[in-house]
């Protein structure tokens, strides 16, 4: 009897020890001090898989299911919910709770009251004017801004890898979350002026001149520097000739890679690979590096990371793999053309206009046949929105756009032959818009269908002063890449678009959430060595002039750039 009892206790003790051994353990959190709406990364072990019995609590608050971006056995990424107080983070798995790690809500970190010494933290004392339209230049006065804008820290990453500037001027950004639900927490969101919008004109310790970015909404603005963030300062975005709504967020985890096989090589040698990252914009946000198997030679130069493979041997095989998380929003706009002031188009954002109306080899906006046709299309119309819409309608009515990326990528040939693929259609629209003196950009990336398959795609954006960037997709508008049937469709439109004319109207000014952009505009890169042998891939999912460069004794190699694949979709 004693032996049986002792054996039973041994079994119970072993069971308890086994359960305890499998309990979740947090080893670190990053960041330890953050604000509402930011991502926090939990690193540890025994997190298991996400489910009804697995969740995180932050200061006793359990985030909603939509707040989780990644759940792996050793890593969790979750968005900070609205907290009243700072507190401990715990991971709960099948009734077991991990150790606690202290997280501090920066909103609750004590700060000096007005009039006290602010130390090195930036402080805003005045914004002039206090109300302005998108694209307008405003002046922010105060102190402790720093002698220049820092651009080295990441805005969001899982393991400290820089993706986008964390320091700068951030404006309120808002999205349409659907019907009000008191159980769903709304968290403040911010957006920074982009370099592509000629955003920063001047920066010193006491004054910053910055343009109101695309997507900005009335609300708080703040300055972020290595020494902290300023107190929020209210700013009103006014003068819009319409509304732009961001809705139906989708979060994708994507992966792509390049495989290299060396055939003939002698030392010394190097192979440079320019690998694009998803871009950040008002509708494509919180780009986060999930994983990569190789450290880059140069990090995030113009949205491209440069990798270098050195002293390769004949027969060697190398692979570089990148994985990102990307939030994408559908964009819906309504514009009243009568509220657009054509004169402002030439003055309010002169620097932006100069940047994005240029003639290039890829975008021949000064070509005589293009200018002649554009003058015929727009006539005496001065309104940039109406000029762009007339050009868009002309392309849909006169250019046959097919769902095949042909070998020909010449815009003039496409114009003269009246035939285009999605790539040349986007370039043709951009070219004609620039010929009409409308700032415009070609975009390249991928479409994602209902099965999670991806396809390379190309579209455009135009800039309207006082409003921002307006999406335009000639290929989608023409129905060239929409195949509802048979099974395994390439792409499915939103449910409320059913007729051909509705499709054409929708894709001038609106965009879906089933696309990821890897480039906005031409990405012009410089080769690393004067004797380097360059390789370009056109068209591809990024519009960039260089993809590969072989130097030294690297005489022969092969490269396989694999398609972008979707490894996760969260809605």
C-alpha positions as CSV (number, residue, x, y, z in Angstrom):
1,X,0.0,0.0,0.0
2,X,2.8,2.4,0.9
3,X,4.6,1.5,-2.3
4,X,1.5,2.2,-4.4
5,X,1.0,5.5,-2.7
6,X,4.6,6.5,-3.1
7,X,4.4,5.6,-6.8
8,X,1.3,7.7,-7.3
9,X,3.0,10.7,-5.7
10,X,5.9,10.2,-8.0
11,X,3.6,10.2,-11.0
12,X,1.9,13.4,-9.8
13,X,5.2,15.1,-9.0
14,X,6.6,14.1,-12.4
15,X,3.5,15.4,-14.1
16,X,3.8,18.7,-12.3
17,X,7.5,19.0,-13.1
18,X,6.8,18.2,-16.8
19,X,4.0,20.8,-17.0
20,X,6.2,23.4,-15.3
21,X,9.0,22.6,-17.7
22,X,6.8,23.4,-20.6
23,X,5.5,26.7,-19.1
24,X,6.1,29.7,-21.3
25,X,9.2,31.8,-20.5
26,X,9.8,35.4,-21.5
27,X,13.5,36.3,-21.8
28,X,13.2,39.8,-23.2
29,X,10.7,42.4,-24.6
30,X,11.5,45.2,-27.1
31,X,10.8,48.0,-26.5
32,X,10.5,48.2,-22.7
33,X,9.1,51.7,-22.9
34,X,6.6,52.4,-25.7
35,X,3.4,54.1,-26.7
36,X,-0.1,53.0,-27.6
37,X,-0.3,51.5,-31.0
38,X,3.3,50.4,-31.3
39,X,4.5,46.8,-31.7
40,X,6.2,45.1,-28.9
41,X,8.3,41.9,-29.5
42,X,8.4,39.2,-26.9
43,X,11.3,36.7,-27.1
44,X,11.4,33.5,-25.1
45,X,10.3,29.9,-25.3
46,X,7.3,27.5,-25.1
47,X,4.9,30.0,-26.5
48,X,3.3,27.3,-28.6
49,X,0.7,28.4,-31.2
50,X,-1.9,31.1,-31.1
51,X,-5.4,30.0,-30.1
52,X,-8.2,30.3,-27.6
53,X,-6.0,29.1,-24.7
54,X,-2.9,31.2,-25.7
55,X,-2.9,35.0,-25.3
56,X,-0.8,37.8,-23.9
57,X,-1.8,40.3,-21.1
58,X,-0.2,43.7,-20.8
59,X,-0.8,45.3,-17.4
60,X,-3.7,42.9,-17.1
61,X,-5.2,43.9,-20.4
62,X,-5.6,41.2,-23.1
63,X,-5.2,42.7,-26.7
64,X,-7.8,41.9,-29.3
65,X,-7.1,39.0,-31.7
66,X,-6.4,41.6,-34.5
67,X,-3.6,43.0,-32.4
68,X,-1.3,39.9,-32.9
69,X,1.0,40.1,-35.9
70,X,3.2,37.1,-35.2
71,X,3.0,34.1,-32.9
72,X,5.8,31.6,-32.9
73,X,7.1,29.2,-30.2
74,X,10.0,31.7,-29.4
75,X,8.6,35.0,-30.6
76,X,5.4,37.0,-30.3
77,X,4.7,40.4,-31.9
78,X,1.6,42.2,-30.6
79,X,0.4,45.8,-30.8
80,X,0.1,47.7,-27.6
81,X,-3.5,48.2,-26.5
82,X,-4.8,51.2,-24.7
83,X,-3.4,51.1,-21.2
84,X,-4.3,53.0,-18.1
85,X,-1.1,52.1,-16.3
86,X,2.3,50.5,-17.0
87,X,2.6,46.9,-15.8
88,X,3.8,43.4,-16.4
89,X,3.6,41.5,-19.7
90,X,2.7,37.8,-19.3
91,X,2.2,35.0,-21.9
92,X,-0.6,32.6,-21.1
93,X,-0.5,29.1,-22.7
94,X,-3.0,26.4,-21.8
95,X,-3.6,27.7,-18.4
96,X,0.0,28.4,-17.6
97,X,1.4,31.9,-17.1
98,X,4.9,33.0,-17.9
99,X,7.2,35.1,-15.8
100,X,6.4,38.8,-16.0
101,X,8.5,41.5,-17.8
102,X,7.8,45.1,-17.0
103,X,6.5,47.3,-19.8
104,X,6.2,51.1,-19.3
105,X,3.6,53.1,-21.3
106,X,5.5,56.2,-22.3
107,X,2.3,58.2,-21.8
108,X,2.5,57.5,-18.1
109,X,6.3,58.1,-17.7
110,X,6.6,61.2,-15.5
111,X,7.4,64.4,-17.4
112,X,8.2,67.9,-16.2
113,X,5.3,70.2,-15.9
114,X,5.1,73.3,-18.0
115,X,7.8,75.8,-17.2
116,X,10.3,73.2,-15.9
117,X,13.5,72.3,-17.6
118,X,12.9,69.8,-20.4
119,X,16.5,68.5,-20.6
120,X,17.2,67.1,-24.0
121,X,13.7,66.2,-24.9
122,X,12.3,68.1,-27.9
123,X,9.7,70.7,-27.2
124,X,7.2,72.4,-29.6
125,X,6.3,76.0,-28.7
126,X,4.6,77.1,-31.9
127,X,3.4,75.8,-35.3
128,X,2.8,78.3,-38.1
129,X,0.3,78.3,-39.6
130,X,-1.8,76.3,-37.2
131,X,-4.0,75.1,-40.1
132,X,-2.9,74.1,-43.6
133,X,-3.6,71.7,-46.5
134,X,-1.7,68.6,-47.5
135,X,1.5,69.6,-49.3
136,X,1.8,72.9,-47.6
137,X,4.9,74.0,-45.9
138,X,4.6,74.7,-42.1
139,X,7.2,76.0,-39.6
140,X,7.6,74.3,-36.2
141,X,9.4,76.4,-33.5
142,X,10.7,75.2,-30.2
143,X,14.0,73.7,-28.8
144,X,16.0,70.6,-28.6
145,X,15.2,69.4,-32.1
146,X,18.8,68.6,-32.8
147,X,21.1,70.0,-35.4
148,X,19.8,67.6,-38.1
149,X,17.2,64.9,-38.5
150,X,18.3,61.5,-37.5
151,X,17.4,58.7,-39.9
152,X,19.2,55.6,-38.5
153,X,16.7,54.1,-36.0
154,X,13.9,51.8,-37.2
155,X,10.3,52.7,-36.9
156,X,9.3,49.1,-36.3
157,X,11.3,45.9,-36.5
158,X,11.4,42.6,-34.8
159,X,15.1,42.4,-34.1
160,X,16.6,45.8,-34.3
161,X,17.1,45.9,-38.1
162,X,16.5,49.4,-39.6
163,X,13.7,49.7,-42.0
164,X,12.5,53.3,-42.0
165,X,13.3,56.5,-40.1
166,X,12.1,56.6,-36.5
167,X,13.0,60.2,-36.0
168,X,11.3,63.1,-37.6
169,X,8.0,65.0,-37.5
170,X,4.9,62.8,-37.2
171,X,1.4,63.8,-38.1
172,X,-1.9,62.2,-37.0
173,X,-3.2,59.5,-39.4
174,X,-6.6,57.9,-39.2
175,X,-8.4,55.0,-40.8
176,X,-12.0,53.9,-41.1
177,X,-12.4,51.0,-38.8
178,X,-16.0,50.2,-39.7
179,X,-19.1,50.4,-37.3
180,X,-18.3,51.5,-33.8
181,X,-17.6,48.7,-31.4
182,X,-17.0,49.7,-27.8
183,X,-15.0,46.5,-27.3
184,X,-12.5,47.4,-30.0
185,X,-9.9,49.9,-28.9
186,X,-8.9,52.7,-31.3
187,X,-5.2,53.5,-31.0
188,X,-3.6,56.7,-32.2
189,X,-1.7,56.4,-35.5
190,X,0.9,58.7,-37.0
191,X,2.5,59.2,-40.4
192,X,5.7,61.0,-41.3
193,X,6.4,63.2,-44.3
194,X,8.2,61.2,-47.0
195,X,11.3,62.1,-48.9
196,X,9.3,61.4,-52.1
197,X,7.2,64.4,-51.1
198,X,10.2,66.7,-50.6
199,X,9.0,66.6,-47.0
200,X,11.8,68.3,-45.1
201,X,13.0,71.7,-46.2
202,X,15.0,72.9,-43.1
203,X,16.0,71.5,-39.7
204,X,18.0,72.9,-36.9
205,X,17.8,72.9,-33.1
206,X,15.0,75.5,-32.9
207,X,13.2,75.4,-36.2
208,X,11.8,72.8,-38.6
209,X,10.2,73.5,-41.9
210,X,8.2,70.5,-43.1
211,X,5.4,69.7,-45.6
212,X,2.1,68.3,-44.4
213,X,2.2,64.7,-45.7
214,X,-0.2,62.7,-47.8
215,X,-2.7,61.0,-45.5
216,X,-2.3,63.5,-42.6
217,X,-5.4,64.1,-40.5
218,X,-6.3,66.9,-38.0
219,X,-4.9,66.0,-34.6
220,X,-1.6,65.9,-32.7
221,X,1.8,66.2,-34.3
222,X,5.0,65.3,-32.5
223,X,8.7,65.4,-33.0
224,X,10.8,62.3,-32.3
225,X,14.5,62.5,-31.7
226,X,17.1,60.2,-30.1
227,X,16.4,62.0,-26.8
228,X,12.6,61.3,-26.8
229,X,9.4,62.6,-28.2
230,X,7.8,66.1,-27.8
231,X,4.5,66.6,-26.1
232,X,1.7,66.4,-28.7
233,X,0.8,69.7,-30.4
234,X,-2.6,70.1,-32.1
235,X,-2.5,70.8,-35.8
236,X,-5.5,71.1,-38.2
237,X,-5.4,69.8,-41.7
238,X,-7.6,72.0,-43.8
239,X,-8.4,73.0,-47.3
240,X,-8.9,69.5,-48.7
241,X,-10.9,69.4,-52.0
242,X,-12.2,66.0,-51.0
243,X,-11.8,63.1,-48.6
244,X,-9.5,60.1,-48.6
245,X,-10.5,57.1,-46.5
246,X,-8.2,54.2,-45.5
247,X,-10.2,51.1,-44.7
248,X,-10.2,47.3,-44.7
249,X,-6.7,46.7,-43.3
250,X,-5.0,43.5,-44.3
251,X,-1.7,42.4,-42.9
252,X,0.5,40.2,-45.0
253,X,3.7,38.2,-44.2
254,X,5.7,37.9,-47.4
255,X,8.9,36.1,-48.4
256,X,11.2,36.2,-51.4
257,X,14.7,35.1,-52.1
258,X,17.5,34.9,-54.7
259,X,19.6,31.8,-55.3
260,X,23.1,32.1,-56.7
261,X,25.3,29.3,-58.3
262,X,28.9,30.1,-59.1
263,X,30.2,28.5,-62.3
264,X,33.6,30.1,-63.0
265,X,35.4,32.4,-60.6
266,X,38.9,33.3,-59.4
267,X,39.7,35.4,-56.3
268,X,39.3,38.2,-55.6
269,X,35.7,38.7,-56.6
270,X,32.4,40.0,-55.4
271,X,28.7,39.8,-56.3
272,X,26.4,42.6,-55.3
273,X,22.7,42.0,-55.1
274,X,20.2,44.9,-54.7
275,X,17.1,43.5,-53.0
276,X,14.0,45.8,-52.7
277,X,11.8,46.1,-49.6
278,X,8.1,47.0,-49.5
279,X,7.7,50.7,-49.5
280,X,6.0,52.8,-46.8
281,X,3.2,55.1,-47.7
282,X,-0.1,56.4,-46.3
283,X,-1.9,53.2,-47.4
284,X,1.0,50.7,-46.9
285,X,2.3,51.0,-43.4
286,X,4.3,49.4,-40.6
287,X,6.7,47.5,-42.8
288,X,8.5,45.2,-40.5
289,X,11.4,42.9,-41.2
290,X,10.5,39.5,-39.9
291,X,13.6,37.5,-40.8
292,X,16.6,37.3,-43.1
293,X,19.4,34.8,-43.3
294,X,22.2,37.2,-44.3
295,X,23.3,40.6,-43.0
296,X,23.3,43.3,-45.7
297,X,26.4,45.3,-46.9
298,X,24.3,48.5,-47.0
299,X,21.0,48.8,-45.1
300,X,18.0,50.4,-46.7
301,X,19.4,52.7,-49.4
302,X,16.5,54.3,-51.2
303,X,14.3,51.3,-50.1
304,X,16.8,48.7,-51.3
305,X,19.2,46.6,-49.2
306,X,22.5,45.8,-50.8
307,X,24.1,42.4,-50.2
308,X,27.7,41.5,-51.0
309,X,29.0,38.0,-51.6
310,X,32.8,38.0,-51.6
311,X,35.5,35.6,-52.8
312,X,33.1,33.1,-54.3
313,X,34.4,29.7,-55.3
314,X,33.4,27.7,-58.4
315,X,30.5,25.4,-57.7
316,X,29.4,27.4,-54.6
317,X,25.7,27.9,-53.9
318,X,24.3,30.8,-52.0
319,X,20.8,31.9,-51.1
320,X,19.6,35.2,-49.6
321,X,16.1,35.1,-48.1
322,X,14.0,38.0,-46.8
323,X,10.7,38.0,-45.0
324,X,8.5,41.1,-44.2
325,X,5.3,42.0,-42.5
326,X,3.2,44.7,-44.3
327,X,-0.1,46.4,-43.5
328,X,-2.1,47.4,-46.5
329,X,-5.3,49.5,-46.6
330,X,-7.9,50.0,-49.3
331,X,-8.1,53.6,-50.4
332,X,-11.3,55.3,-51.4
333,X,-11.5,58.9,-52.4
334,X,-14.1,61.5,-53.2
335,X,-12.9,64.8,-54.8
336,X,-14.8,67.9,-55.8
337,X,-12.8,69.2,-58.8
338,X,-14.3,72.7,-58.3
339,X,-12.4,72.9,-55.0
340,X,-9.0,72.3,-56.6
341,X,-7.1,75.5,-57.3
342,X,-4.9,75.0,-60.4
343,X,-2.7,77.8,-59.4
344,X,-1.7,76.0,-56.2
345,X,-0.6,73.1,-58.2
346,X,2.3,75.1,-59.5
347,X,3.3,77.0,-56.4
348,X,2.5,75.2,-53.1
349,X,4.7,72.2,-53.8
350,X,7.2,73.4,-56.3
351,X,9.9,71.1,-55.2
352,X,7.6,68.1,-55.4
353,X,6.4,69.1,-58.9
354,X,10.0,69.5,-60.2
355,X,10.8,66.0,-58.8
356,X,7.9,64.2,-60.4
357,X,7.4,65.9,-63.8
358,X,10.8,65.2,-65.1
359,X,11.5,63.6,-68.5
360,X,13.6,60.3,-68.2
361,X,14.6,57.5,-70.5
362,X,11.9,55.3,-68.9
363,X,9.3,58.1,-68.8
364,X,9.7,60.2,-72.0
365,X,7.4,63.1,-71.0
366,X,9.0,65.5,-73.5
367,X,8.6,63.3,-76.5
368,X,6.9,65.2,-79.3
369,X,4.3,62.6,-80.1
370,X,3.3,62.4,-76.4
371,X,3.1,66.2,-76.0
372,X,1.0,66.5,-79.1
373,X,-1.5,63.9,-78.0
374,X,-1.7,65.2,-74.5
375,X,-2.4,68.8,-75.7
376,X,-5.2,67.4,-77.9
377,X,-6.7,65.4,-74.9
378,X,-6.6,68.1,-72.3
379,X,-7.2,71.2,-74.5
380,X,-7.5,74.3,-72.4
381,X,-8.4,72.4,-69.2
382,X,-6.3,73.8,-66.3
383,X,-7.7,71.6,-63.5
384,X,-5.0,68.9,-62.8
385,X,-7.6,66.3,-61.6
386,X,-9.7,66.7,-64.7
387,X,-6.6,66.7,-67.0
388,X,-5.5,63.4,-65.4
389,X,-8.9,61.8,-65.7
390,X,-9.1,62.8,-69.4
391,X,-5.7,61.1,-70.0
392,X,-6.9,58.0,-68.1
393,X,-10.1,57.8,-70.1
394,X,-8.2,58.2,-73.4
395,X,-5.8,55.4,-72.5
396,X,-8.7,53.0,-71.6
397,X,-10.5,54.0,-74.9
398,X,-7.6,53.9,-77.2
399,X,-5.0,51.5,-75.9
400,X,-5.5,47.7,-75.8
401,X,-4.2,46.6,-72.4
402,X,-3.5,42.9,-72.1
403,X,-2.9,40.7,-69.1
404,X,0.6,39.7,-70.2
405,X,3.9,41.4,-69.5
406,X,5.4,41.4,-73.0
407,X,9.1,41.6,-73.8
408,X,8.6,45.1,-75.1
409,X,8.9,47.7,-72.5
410,X,9.1,50.8,-74.6
411,X,6.5,53.5,-73.9
412,X,6.6,55.1,-77.3
413,X,6.2,51.7,-79.0
414,X,3.2,51.0,-76.8
415,X,1.7,54.4,-77.6
416,X,2.2,54.0,-81.4
417,X,1.1,50.4,-81.6
418,X,-1.9,51.1,-79.3
419,X,-1.1,48.0,-77.3
420,X,0.3,47.8,-73.8
421,X,0.8,45.4,-70.9
422,X,0.2,46.5,-67.3
423,X,3.9,47.6,-67.1
424,X,3.9,49.9,-70.1
425,X,0.3,51.0,-69.4
426,X,1.4,52.4,-66.0
427,X,4.5,54.1,-67.6
428,X,2.4,55.5,-70.4
429,X,-0.1,57.1,-68.0
430,X,2.8,58.5,-65.9
431,X,4.5,59.8,-69.1
432,X,1.3,61.5,-70.4
433,X,0.5,62.9,-66.9
434,X,3.9,64.5,-66.6
435,X,3.6,65.9,-70.1
436,X,0.5,67.6,-68.8
437,X,2.6,69.0,-65.9
438,X,0.9,66.7,-63.3
439,X,3.3,65.2,-60.8
440,X,3.1,61.5,-61.1
441,X,4.9,58.2,-60.2
442,X,4.9,54.6,-61.6
443,X,4.5,51.9,-58.9
444,X,5.6,48.3,-59.1
445,X,4.7,45.4,-56.8
446,X,2.5,42.4,-56.6
447,X,-1.2,41.6,-56.6
448,X,-2.6,38.9,-54.2
449,X,-5.6,36.8,-55.2
450,X,-8.1,35.0,-53.0
451,X,-5.9,31.9,-53.0
452,X,-2.8,33.8,-51.8
453,X,-1.1,33.6,-55.1
454,X,0.9,36.6,-56.2
455,X,1.4,38.3,-59.6
456,X,3.6,41.2,-60.6
457,X,1.6,44.3,-61.2
458,X,2.1,48.0,-62.1
459,X,0.0,51.1,-61.5
460,X,0.5,54.9,-60.9
461,X,-0.1,57.8,-58.6
462,X,-0.7,61.5,-59.2
463,X,-0.2,64.3,-56.8
464,X,-3.1,66.8,-56.2
465,X,-2.0,69.8,-54.1
466,X,-4.2,70.1,-51.0
467,X,-5.2,66.5,-51.3
468,X,-2.2,64.2,-51.7
469,X,-1.5,61.2,-53.8
470,X,-4.3,59.7,-55.9
471,X,-4.0,56.0,-57.0
472,X,-4.6,55.3,-60.7
473,X,-4.5,51.8,-62.2
474,X,-5.1,51.7,-66.0
475,X,-4.6,47.9,-66.3
476,X,-7.2,47.2,-63.6
477,X,-9.5,49.9,-64.9
478,X,-9.4,48.3,-68.3
479,X,-10.2,44.9,-66.7
480,X,-7.0,43.5,-68.1
481,X,-6.0,41.6,-64.9
482,X,-9.4,40.7,-63.6
483,X,-10.4,37.1,-64.3
484,X,-13.5,36.1,-62.2
485,X,-13.8,32.6,-63.8
486,X,-12.7,29.9,-64.3
487,X,-11.4,28.5,-61.0
488,X,-8.2,30.0,-59.6
489,X,-8.9,33.6,-60.7
490,X,-5.9,35.9,-61.0
491,X,-7.7,38.6,-59.1
492,X,-11.2,39.4,-57.8
493,X,-12.5,42.9,-57.5
494,X,-14.3,44.3,-54.5
495,X,-17.9,43.0,-54.2
496,X,-19.5,46.4,-54.9
497,X,-17.9,46.7,-58.4
498,X,-19.9,44.6,-60.8
499,X,-20.0,46.5,-64.2
500,X,-17.2,47.3,-66.6
501,X,-17.9,51.1,-66.4
502,X,-17.8,50.8,-62.6
503,X,-14.4,49.1,-62.8
504,X,-13.0,51.9,-64.9
505,X,-14.3,54.6,-62.6
506,X,-13.2,52.8,-59.4
507,X,-9.5,52.5,-60.4
508,X,-9.1,56.2,-61.0
509,X,-8.8,57.5,-57.5
510,X,-9.3,54.2,-55.5
511,X,-7.3,51.2,-54.7
512,X,-7.8,47.8,-53.2
513,X,-6.0,46.1,-50.3
514,X,-4.7,43.2,-52.3
515,X,-1.5,44.7,-53.6
516,X,2.0,45.4,-52.1
517,X,4.2,48.0,-53.7
518,X,8.0,47.5,-53.7
519,X,8.8,50.8,-55.5
520,X,7.3,54.2,-56.0
521,X,8.9,56.0,-58.9
522,X,12.2,55.0,-60.5
523,X,14.8,53.7,-58.1
524,X,18.1,54.8,-59.7
525,X,21.1,53.1,-58.1
526,X,24.8,53.6,-58.6
527,X,27.1,50.7,-59.4
528,X,29.7,49.8,-56.7
529,X,32.8,49.4,-58.9
530,X,33.6,51.1,-62.2
531,X,34.5,47.8,-63.9
532,X,31.5,46.0,-62.5
533,X,29.2,44.0,-64.9
534,X,25.6,45.0,-64.3
535,X,22.4,43.0,-64.6
536,X,18.9,44.5,-64.7
537,X,15.6,42.7,-64.5
538,X,12.8,44.6,-66.3
539,X,10.0,44.5,-65.8
540,X,10.0,43.1,-62.3
541,X,8.3,43.7,-59.0
542,X,10.5,46.8,-58.4
543,X,11.4,49.5,-60.9
544,X,15.1,49.8,-60.4
545,X,18.0,50.1,-62.8
546,X,20.4,47.6,-61.1
547,X,19.7,44.2,-59.5
548,X,23.1,42.5,-59.8
549,X,26.8,43.5,-60.2
550,X,29.7,41.1,-60.7
551,X,33.2,42.3,-60.1
552,X,36.8,40.9,-60.1
553,X,37.3,37.3,-61.1
554,X,33.6,36.3,-61.0
555,X,33.4,35.3,-64.7
556,X,30.2,33.2,-64.7
557,X,27.3,32.6,-62.4
558,X,23.6,32.0,-62.5
559,X,20.9,33.7,-60.4
560,X,17.3,32.8,-59.7
561,X,15.1,35.5,-58.3
562,X,12.1,33.7,-56.8
563,X,8.6,35.2,-56.9
564,X,7.2,36.9,-53.8
565,X,5.1,34.5,-51.8
566,X,2.5,35.0,-49.1
567,X,3.1,33.1,-45.9
568,X,0.4,34.7,-43.8
569,X,-2.7,36.9,-44.2
570,X,-4.5,38.6,-41.3
571,X,-7.7,40.6,-41.6
